[in-house]
Amino acid sequence: CSLLSTTVSESMSREQQMAKNGDTILTISITVYHAQSKNDYPLTWSEWSSYDGVLIPGSLSAAYDTHIEWIEKLQSVIRNDIHKMRLKTMGVCFGHQCFAHAFGTHGEDGGREGQAIKCPTGAKAGKISLSFTQEGRLLLDGNSDKSNMEMLYTHGDMVHSLPEFAISLGGNANVPIEACAYFSSTEEKILFQKQQRQTTMPTNANGDDNNIETSTTVRPYAVTFQAHPEYISSTGFNVNYLNTIKVMEDRGYITQQLLEEVCEDARVNFEKVQGDSLDAMIAVATTFGWF
């Protein structure tokens, strides 16, 4: 679990030069909390609120292994701190699965139905396409006419179902929920969906959706991805992605042939994957008001 702070910086000479060119420099400071090894988290609202957001990254662990103390603790923090305080949060891979599973029937909030499971069609790796839901296209892609985005994946588990206050932003036949958004309540989620529909309706359309009255635009407090958008950096690709693919092959999750195919495919299509991953991250950061 990592927490981030964002500031506009002009302190370095390179940044000063870019500022002269009209560019804005965003400096991100990340504080790492070691959920697995130290089981440590912010203890007070003041400590939580000193950060602009929360990042829950990937892991080789399984979100449904709640008999493991640190996993159960992380999911308790998601329910009792992050959700209740509406802390702006982005989850990636394991973070995506863990967020959903935190609200499953195994937990203290028994009526909710979030669940992570092992992928029924086997482990996934490489460049994979996510087809947008209506909400996903508007939230992640703005006014573009794109119907999907492609990012890099390495996972053996998936989100099977969501709690009632979350919505899917897109997926595919093998993994229907590749990205999702969370709201503080079911009522807030429904209002968000109505507002999204209103933006796509003609101004003279009939129906209640075109007469929604609210003082503010509803936004999710958390967005999670099964994909790894961080794989598009130099280190992310050449170290994290390639090493993770190799671990998956070593453990028998994927074949050597598939390893070679997905590595080559990722290299050939890297520019497209990079563009889509950046678009998704910028959309989330804008939604959260990080910049």
C-alpha positions as CSV (number, residue, x, y, z in Angstrom):
1,C,0.0,0.0,0.0
2,S,1.5,3.3,-1.0
3,L,0.3,6.9,-0.4
4,L,1.1,9.8,-2.7
5,S,1.4,13.5,-2.5
6,T,1.4,15.7,-5.6
7,T,2.9,19.2,-6.0
8,V,3.8,21.5,-8.9
9,S,7.5,21.9,-8.9
10,E,9.9,24.3,-10.6
11,S,13.0,23.8,-8.4
12,M,15.2,21.9,-10.8
13,S,16.9,23.4,-13.8
14,R,15.3,21.0,-16.3
15,E,11.9,21.9,-14.8
16,Q,12.7,25.6,-15.1
17,Q,13.4,25.2,-18.7
18,M,10.2,23.2,-19.3
19,A,8.3,25.9,-17.4
20,K,9.7,28.5,-19.8
21,N,8.3,26.4,-22.7
22,G,4.9,26.5,-21.1
23,D,4.9,22.9,-19.6
24,T,3.6,22.1,-16.2
25,I,5.8,19.9,-14.0
26,L,4.1,17.5,-11.6
27,T,6.2,16.1,-8.8
28,I,4.9,13.0,-7.1
29,S,6.1,11.9,-3.6
30,I,5.3,8.3,-2.5
31,T,5.3,7.0,1.0
32,V,5.4,3.2,1.2
33,Y,3.5,1.3,3.9
34,H,4.6,-2.4,4.1
35,A,1.3,-4.2,4.3
36,Q,2.8,-7.6,3.9
37,S,6.0,-7.5,5.9
38,K,5.1,-4.9,8.6
39,N,1.4,-4.7,8.4
40,D,1.6,-1.0,9.0
41,Y,-1.0,1.7,7.9
42,P,-1.8,5.3,8.8
43,L,-3.5,5.3,12.2
44,T,-5.6,8.5,12.2
45,W,-7.7,10.5,9.8
46,S,-5.1,13.3,10.0
47,E,-2.4,10.9,8.8
48,W,-4.6,9.5,6.0
49,S,-5.7,13.0,4.9
50,S,-2.1,14.2,4.6
51,Y,-1.9,12.3,1.4
52,D,-3.6,13.0,-2.0
53,G,-4.3,9.4,-2.7
54,V,-3.7,5.7,-2.1
55,L,-2.1,3.1,-4.5
56,I,-2.6,-0.6,-3.9
57,P,-0.2,-2.4,-6.3
58,G,0.2,-5.9,-7.6
59,S,1.3,-9.0,-5.7
60,L,1.9,-12.7,-6.4
61,S,-0.6,-13.4,-3.5
62,A,-4.3,-14.2,-3.9
63,A,-6.9,-11.8,-2.7
64,Y,-9.2,-14.7,-1.7
65,D,-6.6,-16.1,0.7
66,T,-8.1,-14.2,3.6
67,H,-6.8,-16.7,6.1
68,I,-3.5,-15.0,5.7
69,E,-3.3,-12.3,8.3
70,W,-1.9,-9.4,6.2
71,I,-4.4,-10.0,3.4
72,E,-7.3,-10.0,5.8
73,K,-5.9,-6.8,7.4
74,L,-5.6,-5.1,4.1
75,Q,-9.2,-5.8,3.2
76,S,-10.3,-4.6,6.6
77,V,-8.4,-1.3,5.9
78,I,-10.1,-1.1,2.5
79,R,-13.6,-1.5,4.1
80,N,-13.1,0.5,7.3
81,D,-10.7,3.2,6.4
82,I,-10.5,3.8,2.6
83,H,-14.2,3.2,1.8
84,K,-15.6,5.0,4.8
85,M,-13.3,8.0,4.3
86,R,-13.7,8.0,0.5
87,L,-9.9,8.1,0.1
88,K,-9.0,8.5,-3.5
89,T,-7.5,5.2,-4.4
90,M,-6.1,3.4,-7.5
91,G,-5.7,-0.4,-7.4
92,V,-3.6,-2.4,-9.8
93,C,-3.9,-6.2,-10.4
94,F,-3.9,-7.7,-6.9
95,G,-5.1,-4.3,-5.7
96,H,-8.0,-4.5,-8.2
97,Q,-8.9,-8.0,-6.9
98,C,-8.4,-7.2,-3.3
99,F,-10.6,-4.1,-3.4
100,A,-13.5,-6.2,-4.8
101,H,-13.0,-9.1,-2.5
102,A,-12.9,-6.8,0.6
103,F,-16.7,-6.4,0.2
104,G,-17.5,-10.1,-0.3
105,T,-19.9,-12.1,1.9
106,H,-16.9,-13.5,3.8
107,G,-16.3,-10.1,5.5
108,E,-18.1,-8.3,8.2
109,D,-20.4,-6.5,5.7
110,G,-22.1,-9.7,4.8
111,G,-24.7,-8.5,2.3
112,R,-22.1,-7.3,-0.3
113,E,-21.0,-9.5,-3.2
114,G,-17.5,-8.5,-4.3
115,Q,-15.5,-11.6,-5.1
116,A,-12.1,-12.5,-6.6
117,I,-11.5,-15.9,-8.1
118,K,-8.9,-17.8,-10.1
119,C,-9.3,-17.2,-13.8
120,P,-11.5,-20.0,-15.2
121,T,-9.8,-19.9,-18.6
122,G,-6.2,-19.8,-17.2
123,A,-3.6,-17.2,-16.4
124,K,-3.4,-14.2,-18.7
125,A,-0.3,-12.4,-19.9
126,G,0.7,-9.8,-22.5
127,K,-1.2,-7.2,-24.4
128,I,-5.0,-7.6,-23.8
129,S,-7.9,-5.5,-25.0
130,L,-10.5,-4.0,-22.6
131,S,-13.9,-3.1,-24.2
132,F,-15.5,-0.1,-22.5
133,T,-18.8,-0.1,-20.8
134,Q,-20.7,3.1,-21.4
135,E,-19.5,4.4,-18.0
136,G,-15.9,3.3,-18.8
137,R,-15.8,5.1,-22.1
138,L,-16.9,8.3,-20.6
139,L,-14.7,8.1,-17.5
140,L,-11.5,6.7,-19.0
141,D,-11.7,8.0,-22.6
142,G,-13.5,11.3,-22.4
143,N,-14.9,12.4,-25.7
144,S,-12.9,10.0,-27.9
145,D,-14.7,7.6,-30.2
146,K,-12.6,4.6,-29.0
147,S,-14.5,1.5,-27.9
148,N,-11.5,-0.2,-26.2
149,M,-8.0,0.2,-24.9
150,E,-5.0,-2.2,-24.8
151,M,-2.7,-2.6,-21.8
152,L,-0.2,-5.1,-20.5
153,Y,-1.4,-7.9,-18.1
154,T,0.1,-10.6,-15.9
155,H,-2.4,-12.3,-13.7
156,G,-3.9,-15.7,-12.7
157,D,-6.8,-14.4,-10.7
158,M,-9.7,-12.0,-11.6
159,V,-12.6,-10.1,-10.2
160,H,-15.7,-12.2,-10.6
161,S,-18.3,-9.8,-9.1
162,L,-18.6,-6.4,-7.6
163,P,-20.3,-4.9,-4.5
164,E,-23.5,-3.1,-5.2
165,F,-21.8,0.4,-5.0
166,A,-19.3,-0.4,-7.8
167,I,-19.6,-0.5,-11.6
168,S,-17.6,-2.2,-14.3
169,L,-15.7,0.1,-16.6
170,G,-14.9,-2.6,-19.2
171,G,-13.7,-6.1,-19.8
172,N,-13.6,-9.0,-22.3
173,A,-15.1,-12.5,-22.8
174,N,-12.4,-14.2,-20.6
175,V,-12.3,-11.5,-17.9
176,P,-15.5,-9.5,-17.9
177,I,-14.4,-7.0,-15.2
178,E,-11.0,-5.6,-16.2
179,A,-11.5,-2.2,-14.6
180,C,-14.1,-0.8,-12.2
181,A,-15.1,2.3,-10.2
182,Y,-16.3,2.5,-6.5
183,F,-18.7,5.0,-4.9
184,S,-19.5,5.7,-1.3
185,S,-23.0,4.2,-1.7
186,T,-25.3,2.5,-4.1
187,E,-27.4,5.7,-4.4
188,E,-24.3,7.7,-5.4
189,K,-23.4,5.0,-8.0
190,I,-26.9,5.3,-9.5
191,L,-26.7,9.1,-9.6
192,F,-23.3,8.9,-11.3
193,Q,-24.9,6.6,-14.0
194,K,-27.8,8.9,-14.5
195,Q,-25.4,11.9,-14.9
196,Q,-23.3,9.9,-17.4
197,R,-26.4,9.0,-19.4
198,Q,-27.5,12.7,-19.3
199,T,-24.2,13.8,-21.0
200,T,-25.0,11.5,-24.0
201,M,-28.6,12.6,-24.4
202,P,-29.8,15.4,-26.7
203,T,-30.8,18.5,-24.8
204,N,-34.4,18.1,-25.8
205,A,-34.7,14.4,-25.0
206,N,-37.6,13.2,-22.9
207,G,-37.3,11.5,-19.6
208,D,-36.3,12.1,-16.0
209,D,-32.6,11.6,-16.7
210,N,-32.4,14.9,-18.5
211,N,-33.8,16.7,-15.5
212,I,-31.3,15.6,-12.8
213,E,-30.6,18.3,-10.3
214,T,-27.5,18.1,-8.2
215,S,-25.0,20.7,-7.0
216,T,-21.9,18.7,-7.8
217,T,-20.9,16.1,-10.4
218,V,-20.6,12.7,-8.8
219,R,-17.2,11.0,-9.2
220,P,-15.9,7.7,-7.9
221,Y,-13.5,7.7,-5.0
222,A,-11.6,4.6,-6.3
223,V,-10.7,3.2,-9.7
224,T,-9.0,-0.2,-10.1
225,F,-7.4,-2.0,-13.1
226,Q,-6.6,-5.6,-13.7
227,A,-3.9,-4.3,-16.1
228,H,-0.5,-2.9,-15.1
229,P,-0.2,0.6,-16.5
230,E,3.2,1.0,-14.9
231,Y,4.6,-1.6,-17.2
232,I,5.0,1.1,-19.9
233,S,8.0,2.8,-18.2
234,S,11.5,1.7,-19.1
235,T,12.0,-0.1,-15.8
236,G,8.4,-1.2,-15.7
237,F,8.8,-3.1,-19.0
238,N,12.4,-4.2,-19.0
239,V,12.4,-5.3,-15.4
240,N,9.0,-5.7,-13.9
241,Y,7.0,-7.0,-16.9
242,L,9.7,-9.3,-18.3
243,N,10.6,-10.7,-14.9
244,T,7.0,-11.3,-14.0
245,I,6.4,-13.1,-17.3
246,K,9.4,-15.3,-16.6
247,V,8.1,-16.1,-13.1
248,M,4.8,-17.1,-14.6
249,E,6.6,-19.4,-17.0
250,D,8.8,-20.9,-14.2
251,R,5.8,-21.7,-12.1
252,G,3.9,-23.3,-15.0
253,Y,1.2,-20.7,-15.3
254,I,2.1,-20.0,-19.0
255,T,4.1,-22.0,-21.5
256,Q,7.5,-20.9,-22.8
257,Q,5.9,-20.4,-26.3
258,L,3.4,-18.1,-24.9
259,L,6.1,-16.2,-23.0
260,E,8.0,-15.6,-26.2
261,E,4.9,-14.6,-28.1
262,V,3.6,-12.1,-25.5
263,C,7.0,-10.5,-25.1
264,E,7.4,-10.0,-28.8
265,D,3.8,-8.8,-29.2
266,A,4.3,-6.2,-26.4
267,R,7.5,-4.9,-28.1
268,V,5.9,-4.6,-31.5
269,N,2.8,-2.9,-30.1
270,F,4.4,-0.9,-27.3
271,E,3.5,2.5,-28.7
272,K,-0.2,1.7,-28.7
273,V,-0.1,0.1,-25.3
274,Q,1.8,3.1,-23.9
275,G,-0.7,5.6,-25.3
276,D,-3.7,3.7,-23.9
277,S,-2.1,3.2,-20.5
278,L,-1.2,6.9,-20.3
279,D,-4.7,7.9,-21.3
280,A,-6.2,5.7,-18.6
281,M,-3.9,7.1,-15.9
282,I,-4.4,10.7,-16.9
283,A,-8.2,10.1,-16.9
284,V,-8.0,8.7,-13.3
285,A,-5.7,11.4,-12.1
286,T,-8.1,14.1,-13.5
287,T,-11.1,12.4,-12.0
288,F,-9.4,12.4,-8.6
289,G,-8.2,16.0,-9.0
290,W,-4.6,15.0,-8.7
291,F,-3.9,17.5,-11.5
